[in-house]
């Protein structure tokens, strides 16, 4: 579902659960974020999120691992750690059991890698396979990272390269090179756990993960909730090898157009930014990295921590006074 | 006139079919699509390749005509 349609159908529900009546619901529909957060004591809040989708790659184990990493990511984007997860499954009745077992193994091993426990799930018959997780995480209520915490002067970092969306689209169209697919699969399978731990070590206020609404869509949510402008430097944005090539061939999925329609009103591109790069930045990502506004006095320490951990991290822009998104 | 029927297909399939027809070099080409997204993607691909593009409603969808 595109962001515009989603906002429209959710609108009637927004006022039903006001903060005044549900004081422990720290993050809900009123100001939506990567996941819901519910405070149970002054020291503990639970994070609730779920995500599932149809296969993005052929290998069933990889599909399970990617779907799980993608679902778990919302917990990290809120600043939490994974506690428990449940499977969400839809499978065709004639899908071989060994394939289903591989999907579930891929998901379960990711949950274990995240330090959580897989505790159950629900399966239904479906024409197209679907898999994902419902996840519960834990966070100290004072350490929740929301989309509203960015401040002018913050430096924007990104913890995974962009481009998996267009590469998986090229793959579905049978024109992607195996090396490009492999790089995209490895990126999508990678948990955001370590990146989340590192940003918590230096202390940040805001974070989101880059998924279906694209870099610019998710960045816009931060800009809007933080009343600030997010400015990206196009030449600093990292892409998986192959992504720019498929953009040149105009192999954009339909989701690119939905995102462009929803967010282009808020995005100002420098004249030098070519059309295919603009489209690429509106292209949905799957299990993308964390986009984090980092207070300027903490950026050097954070970059040193990422370097020490041998974890990739790119400085891609800054937060400025104003509104919306700038790409220059 | 070469006709590419891309109705019922989602992106990037209409773009790929249009590109295949363009590469053959026989013009004009009319591409039939049934969504605004497909129409815009075919239009932009053709513009990038320096072709003349005209789009108009056709049936339940659109007809995008490409020419040199």
Interface residues (C-beta under 8 A of the other chain):
Chain A: X169 X170 X173 X175 X249 X250 X251 X252 X253 X254 X256 X257 X258 X275 X276 X279
Chain B: X10 X11 X12 X13 X15 X16 X19 X35 X36 X37 X38 X40 X41 X44 X45 X48
